[in-house]
Amino acid sequence: MALSTIFHSTLGHIYIKIPQHYHRQPIVSRLISRYDLTINIAAALLEAHTEDDGWFHLEIQGISQQVEAGLAYLQELNIEILQLDLKSLPKENRDKLQLLCTGGNSSDEIEDDEKKAALTVVEGQTTRAKFQVCIPKNYTYYPVIAGLVSCYGLTVNITGATLDTNTENDGWFDLELWGSRQQIVLGLRYLKQLGLQIWL
């Protein structure tokens, strides 16, 4: 797919197919952290225990060169882009996708969350947490998962997802978070402060 040069801030809608062998790779997380993009998952279907391909409908926003680099990254992985719609944003709409970063936390709150979380130390300072989070329909247009990456520096792997924009039902994601213990605890608190249900 040839990519034309896009100027200024860009907002795009892309549909991508995730092959089964990429189900364990943090592809969306890398788009956010490597290319400084804001990404909202508008719809998704990714079954954890299946050989079927998954798909994501992503709203993607960033400087044009970064958007192009992110799309090139997907192409390098041979991830099929089923649909692509990009447009330049005027200055007043440059921050259409707003991250919902929350404030700091006291050390007592962090320690309390740390006791409750099922955290596994993998090696050195790297920690992994696995859980399921419910995304209510009123959060469909907010980049909740992008906040975990951009605000707290976490690597987020989506191992399962069901989110449909054409329904009144809530969506859910099976997530693996990788980072320091404190980053993960702060990330969990961020989700709780947004009022999201978490199953550890």
C-alpha positions in Angstrom: 0.0 0.0 0.0 1.5 3.3 -1.0 1.4 6.0 1.6 1.1 9.6 0.5 2.8 12.4 2.4 0.5 13.8 5.1 1.2 17.1 6.8 0.5 18.5 10.3 -1.5 16.5 12.8 -3.3 13.5 11.4 -6.3 11.5 12.5 -7.0 8.2 11.0 -9.2 5.2 11.2 -7.6 1.9 10.3 -8.8 -1.7 10.3 -6.0 -4.2 10.8 -6.0 -8.0 10.8 -3.8 -9.6 13.5 -2.5 -13.0 12.4 -2.7 -15.7 15.1 1.1 -15.8 15.4 1.1 -12.2 16.5 -1.5 -12.6 19.3 1.3 -12.6 21.9 3.0 -9.4 20.6 2.3 -5.9 22.0 1.7 -4.4 18.5 -0.7 -1.6 19.5 1.5 -0.8 22.5 4.6 -0.4 20.2 2.7 1.9 17.9 2.1 4.2 20.9 5.5 4.0 22.5 7.8 3.9 19.5 5.9 6.4 17.3 4.4 8.7 19.9 0.9 8.1 18.6 -2.4 8.3 20.5 -4.5 5.3 19.7 -8.0 4.5 20.6 -9.4 1.0 20.1 -12.8 1.7 18.7 -13.7 -2.0 18.1 -11.9 -5.3 18.4 -12.2 -9.1 18.3 -9.3 -11.2 19.5 -9.9 -14.6 21.0 -7.3 -15.8 23.4 -7.4 -19.5 22.7 -8.0 -19.8 18.9 -6.1 -20.2 15.7 -8.3 -17.5 14.0 -7.0 -14.1 13.1 -8.1 -11.2 15.2 -8.9 -7.7 14.1 -8.8 -4.1 15.5 -10.5 -0.9 14.4 -8.1 1.8 15.6 -8.4 5.5 15.8 -4.9 6.8 15.4 -3.6 10.4 15.9 -0.2 11.9 15.7 2.2 14.0 13.6 1.9 12.9 10.0 5.5 11.6 9.8 4.9 9.5 13.0 1.6 8.1 11.6 3.4 7.1 8.4 6.2 5.5 10.3 3.6 3.5 12.4 1.9 2.3 9.3 5.2 1.3 7.8 5.9 -0.7 10.9 2.7 -2.6 10.4 3.6 -3.3 6.8 7.0 -4.6 7.9 5.2 -7.1 10.1 3.0 -8.1 7.1 -0.1 -7.1 9.1 -2.9 -6.6 6.7 -4.4 -3.1 6.7 -8.0 -3.8 5.6 -9.1 -0.2 5.5 -7.3 3.1 5.9 -8.8 6.6 6.2 -6.5 9.5 7.1 -7.1 13.2 7.3 -5.3 16.3 8.4 -6.6 18.0 11.5 -6.9 21.8 11.9 -5.1 23.2 14.9 -8.2 23.6 17.0 -8.9 19.8 16.7 -5.3 18.7 17.1 -6.0 16.9 20.4 -9.2 15.1 19.4 -8.1 11.9 21.2 -7.6 13.0 24.8 -5.5 10.8 27.2 -7.1 10.4 30.6 -4.0 10.5 32.7 -4.8 10.7 36.4 -2.9 12.4 39.2 -0.3 10.9 41.6 -0.9 8.5 44.4 0.2 8.3 48.0 2.7 5.6 48.9 0.1 4.0 51.2 -2.3 3.6 48.3 0.4 2.1 46.1 1.4 -0.4 48.7 -2.3 -1.4 49.2 -2.8 -1.9 45.5 0.5 -3.8 45.3 -0.7 -6.3 48.0 -3.9 -6.9 46.0 -2.4 -7.2 42.5 -1.2 -10.6 41.2 2.3 -9.4 40.1 5.0 -11.8 38.9 8.6 -10.7 38.9 10.1 -12.0 35.7 13.7 -10.9 35.7 15.4 -8.0 37.5 13.0 -5.1 37.8 10.6 -6.3 35.1 7.2 -7.3 36.4 4.2 -8.7 34.7 0.5 -8.5 35.6 -2.3 -10.3 33.9 -5.9 -9.3 34.3 -9.2 -8.6 32.5 -10.7 -5.1 32.3 -14.2 -4.1 31.4 -14.5 -1.0 29.1 -18.0 0.5 29.5 -19.7 1.8 26.4 -19.4 5.4 27.6 -15.5 5.0 27.4 -15.6 3.8 23.8 -14.3 7.1 22.4 -11.4 7.4 25.0 -8.0 5.9 24.5 -7.9 4.1 27.9 -5.3 1.5 27.0 -3.1 4.2 25.3 -3.0 5.9 28.7 -1.3 2.9 30.3 1.5 3.2 27.7 1.8 7.0 27.4 1.2 8.0 31.0 2.8 5.2 32.9 5.4 3.8 30.4 4.0 0.3 30.4 4.2 -2.3 27.7 0.7 -3.6 27.1 -0.1 -6.8 25.3 -3.7 -7.5 24.5 -4.2 -11.2 24.6 -8.0 -11.1 24.1 -10.6 -8.5 23.2 -14.3 -8.0 22.5 -15.4 -4.5 21.7 -18.2 -3.7 19.3 -19.1 -0.1 18.5 -22.5 -1.1 17.1 -23.9 -2.5 20.4 -25.0 -1.3 23.8 -22.8 -3.9 25.5 -19.6 -3.1 27.3 -16.3 -4.4 26.0 -13.6 -6.3 27.7 -9.8 -6.8 27.3 -7.5 -9.5 28.6 -4.3 -7.6 29.3 -0.7 -8.3 30.2 1.2 -5.3 31.6 5.0 -5.3 31.6 7.1 -2.7 33.5 8.4 -2.0 37.0 6.3 -2.9 40.0 5.5 0.7 40.7 4.5 1.4 37.0 2.1 -1.5 37.1 0.6 -0.5 40.4 0.1 3.0 39.1 -1.4 1.7 35.9 -3.9 -0.4 37.9 -4.8 2.6 40.0 -5.4 4.6 36.8 -7.9 2.1 35.6 -9.6 2.0 39.0 -9.7 5.8 39.2 -11.5 5.8 35.8 -14.1 3.5 37.5 -13.3 0.5 35.4 -13.9 -3.0 36.7 -10.8 -5.2 36.9 -10.5 -9.0 37.4 -7.1 -10.0 38.6 
